[in-house]
Amino acid sequence: MTKEQTRVLRHRVLLDNAKPSVTPIFQASAFEAGSPYFYTRKANPNVVEFEEAVAILEDAPFACAVSTGMAAIQSVLNYIPIHSSLVIHRLIYGCSYKFFERVASRMKLDLHVMDLNNKDDLQKIPQNTSMIFFETPTNPFLDTIAIQEISDLRKQICPNALVVVDNTWAGPLCQRPLKWGADVSLHSATKYFSGHSDVMGGILLTARPELDEFFKQERFFGGAIMDPHSAWLLRRSLQTFELRTREQSRVSKEMLKFLNEIPQIAKVYFPKIDEKQLTDYPGILFFEFAEKFAAHPHETYIKFRDSLKCFGTGTGMAAVTSMIAQPYSGSHASMTDKDKELMGLSPNLVRLCFGLESIEDLKADLTQAFGKM
């Protein structure tokens, strides 16, 4: 090659002996024919490293990273055969609920919204159920569901059904669904794995090789793979994941005690930590204002929210900065008023997500905001 243009185009720095202290970003769409990665829509070194790191945390043989948490849910729903039944818990993220409705309508599925903590409801699970999907702790209200009980019941009623657990709010350091009989554990990596409100992603974990192969085929043909830069950012965030989880857990327990003493609050919601399935819990709480504020819940919330200085109001959670939200008009806004009512969700419910600010500053900020009510 003698022409400068050709030489410039073909020039590469050899990386074999570079030995960086962290894996660089492989911002490449294609790899040489002999590479195991072939094409980034199929696999990428940054994506694979993130998958392997999360698999270590959750003690899972297989992991498949996708573009968002909703893409992870779509991947598992694509596994369901048409004309079967899909069972979901009644308390669930609003967008997940609407997505289940849309998929059920398109795929001619019978969608059963049940209380999986109710023994009478459990006996009504259809024999042709292909999937039982639930969050634990739930969004909202932070109910916990015994994964092993659901898995054991599945074996009796519908042995071919998948048990799928959205583990986003507990995380692998506090809960490992596969250990308790779940077939799939999935996360919105946008939340605690990221922890900085700056990247989106989702991940599916399983011990069943045929499921992992299915998810990766779906990802390849559907184009839902996580991009290299997002994977790199998420891998970087995992370096502090345990430290953040530990501190947010400490803060949430301290704030639970604090909020339970506030006279303007009727009830605080916090999950049951049984130290078996759920060994700990990070930094998200719900509370309801006292009855005297319930007549005008939207106005009450807005006044309270706008009085705060240490809590952001964006669409985010589980980050290093604290956030406040009204689920009725936020995370569950896509649901109808009737569906919200059946869920027990009212405008009087408030979500607080605690970050890494000084706990004294958080308490002082909340105290002055409650004082203005």
N, C-alpha and C positions, 0 to 999 in steps of 0.2 A: 504494500500500500504506500504510494508515494504522494498522492494529493492530500493537502492539509485537511480538506473537508472530510474525506473518507477516514483519515486517521483520527480526527476529532470525534467523529460519530462512533467509531469502534473502540475508543479508548476507555478503559475501566481500571479502577484501583482494585487490586487483589485484596480480599478481606480475610483470607485463610489464616494469616498470622497477626491480624489486627488485635484480637483479644480485648475488646472493650469491656469495661467494668459493668455495663448494662447493655442489654440487647438493643441495637439501633432500630430505627423505624425502617421497615422494608417497604417503602412507598413505591412498590412495583406492581403493575397489573399482570405481568407475565414473567416467566422464568425459563431458563434454557430447557431444552427437551429432556435432558437427563435429570432434572431437578425433581425431587419428590413433591414439590408444591405445584408445579405445572402452570397454574393460573390462579390468581387471587380470588376469583369467585368460587374456587374449589377449596383452597387453603392458602395460608400465608404464615410465615414464621411468627409474626407478632400475635396473630390469632391463636395459633397452636400453643404458644407459651402461656397466654392468658388462660386458655382452656385447661392446660396441665396444672397451672397454679391453683385454680379454683377446684379442680378435681382432688388435689391434695387436701385442701381445706375441708371439703365435704366427704372425703374418703370414698370417692366415686370412681369406678373404673373408666367411665367414659364421660366426655363433656363436649358440647357443641355450642359455640358462641354464635349469636345472630345479632342483627342490627339494633333491636329494641326488645324490651320485655314483651310487648304485644306481639312481636314477630315470633317469640318463643311460644306464646300461647297458640298462635296460628299453626305452628309446626305440629304441636300435639293434637290439635283439632283435625288437622289433615289426616291423621291416622285413623279417625273414626269411620267405620263403614256407614253408608247411607241407610236410612230406615231403621236405625237402632235408637237407643235411648242414651241421653246424656244427663247425668245428675250433677248439679252444682249446689254448693251451700248457699243459703239465703243471704248471708252477709258476705259481700264481695265488692271489689273495686268497680265503680260505675261503668268504666269503659269495657272492662271484662264482661260485665253483665250484658251490655248492649251488643258486644261482639258475639257472645254465645247466642243471643237471640237471632242475630243476622245469619250466623252459620247454621243454626238449627232450621231456620226457614229455608235456606238455600239447599241444604242437604237432606231435607225431609226427616230431621231428627225429632224425637220427642224429648223436649227439654223439661226436666223435672227440677224445680227449685225447692229444696228441702232444708229442714233444720237437721243437720247431721249430728247434733247433740241431743236429738229427741228420739227416744227408742221407738215410738210409734211410727215416726217418719222413716226410720231406718228399715223397718219391716216392709215398707211400701216400695223399696227400690226394685225396679222391674228386672226380670230375669234376662232381658235382652239388652241390659245396660252395657255400653261399650267403654264408658269412661266415667269416673267419679272425680270431680275436680273441686278443690277447695283451697282456701288460704288458711294458714294458722301461724300466728294470730291473724284475726280477720280485720279487714278494712271495710267498715268501721267497727268500733266497739271492742276490738282486741279479744274476741272470744278465742279460746283454744280448743282444738279438735284432736281427739286421740287417734293418731294415724294408724297405730297397730290395730285398734278396734275396727276401723273402717276396712283395713286390709283383710283382717280375718273374716269379717262379714261378707266382703266381696267374694272370698273363696267359697262361701256357702251358697250365695245367691246367684252370682254372675261371675264365675271363675275366669272368664276371658276378658273381663273389664280391666282397664288400666286405672290405677290410683295415681293421680297427679296432684302434687302439692306445690302451691306457690309459696316458696320459702323466703320471699323478698324481705319481709319485715322482721324475721328472726335472724336470718343469716346462718352460715355454716358453723360459726363459732358457738352459736347458741342452740342450734337444732339441725339434725341431719335426717331428713325424711326417709332416705333409703334404708337407714338402719332400722326403721320401724315399719318396713313393709311397703313403702311407696315404690311404684315403678319408675316414676319420674319426679325429680325435684327441679323446679325452675326458678329463675330470679330475673327481676329487672335489675340489670347491672348498673343502670342509671342511678340507683339509689345508694345503698351502703357501699357497694364495691367502688363506685366512683367517689362518693363522699365529698365532692367539690362542686357539684352543679355545673360541670363543664363537659360532660360526655354522655352519650347514650349507648345502651347495649342490653342484650339479654343472653341468658345461657341456660341450657338444658343439661341435666346430669342424670345418668342412669347406670344400672349394673347390667342391663340387657343389651348385648351387642347388636341384635337385630333392630332395636329401637334407635340406637346411636346411628346405625347405617341409614335408617329411614330419615332421621332428622338431617343428616348431612346430605343425603340425596335431595331432600326438600330444599335445603339451603342452596345447593348448587343450581338446581333447575329454577328455583324461584328468585335467585339473586339476593338472598337475605343475609349474606355473610357480613360480619362485622368488618368495618374498614380498618386498615393497618394502624392509622393514627389513633383511632378510638381504642383499639386493642392495646396499643402501647401506653396510652394514658391510663387505662384500667389496670394494666399490669403494674404501672408505677404506683397507682393508688393502693394496690394490695400490699405494698411495702409498709404502709401505716395502718392497714385495716384492723389488725388486732388492737393496736394502741387506741384507735378511734372508737372501736366497739367497746373496749373496756371503760374508757372515759365517759362515753355517752350512756352506758349502762349505769355508771355511778351517778351521773347527773340526773338521769330519769328517775331513779329511786329517791334521790334527795328531793326532786321537784314533786314527786308523788306525795311525800309527807307534807311539803309546803302547801300544795294546792288543796289537800284535804282539810286544811285549817282556814281556807278562805271562805268567808260567809256568803260571798256573791256566787258561789258554786254549789250546785245541788248534788252533783255526782262526778267522780273522776273514774275513767276507765283505764285499767292496766291489766295486762295478761296474767294468767295464773302460771307461775314458774314452779313446775313440779320437781325440778332438778333431775329429771330423768329425760323425758322427751325434750322439754324446753329447759335448758340449764341456766339460761340468763336471758336478758332482753335489753336491746339498745334504747334509743332515745325518742320514741313517739308516744304521746298520750292524747286522750280525748277527755273533754269535760263538757258538762252541760251547765248553763247558767241557772241560778236559782229561779224559782217559779215566778217571783215578782217581776222578772225581766222578760218572761216568756211571751208577754202580750205583743211585744214589738221586737222579735228576735233579730231581724235584719238590721234595724237601726242600732240595737244594742251591740251587735257584733261589729258593725262598722265603727261605732264610736270607740269601742274597746280596741279594735285593731289599729285605728289611726292614732291612738294614744301611746302605742308602743314605740320604743326607739331601737330595741335590740332584736326585733323579730322581722324578717323579711316577709313579703306577701306574694312572692312569685310562685309559679307552679313548680314546686320542688320540695324535697324532704330528705332526711337522712344524710345531711351534708354537714360541713364544719361550721356553718352558720345556722342560727335558729330561724324557724319559720312558723308562721301562723296561717291557718286556712279554715274556711267554713266548708265542710264536705258537701253540704246541700247544694251550694252554688259553685263548687269547685270540682273535686274528684268524682262526684256523682251527679254532676249537672246534666249529663246526657240521658239520665233516667227520667221517666215520667214522674209526676207528683204522686200518682197512685202507687207506683213501684217503690218510691222512697218511703211512702207511708207504710207499706207492707213490710219494709225492711226495718221500720222503727226509726227512720232517719228524719230529723226535723232541722229547721234553721237554727235551733237552739244549741246544736252540737258544734264544738270548736276543736280543732286539731292543733296541738303544739308539737313541734319537732325541735329537739334541743341539739345545739351544736357544741362548739368548744369554747364559747365565751365564758368569762368568769361567772360562776354560779351566783355570786353575790350580786353582780350586775343584772343577771336575769331575774333574780328574785326582786330586786329593787324596781326594775322596770315593770314587772307584772303588778307589784304592789301599788305603784302610782297609777297604773292604768285601771285597776280595780277600784281605786279610790275615787276616780272620776265618774264612776257609774252612779 
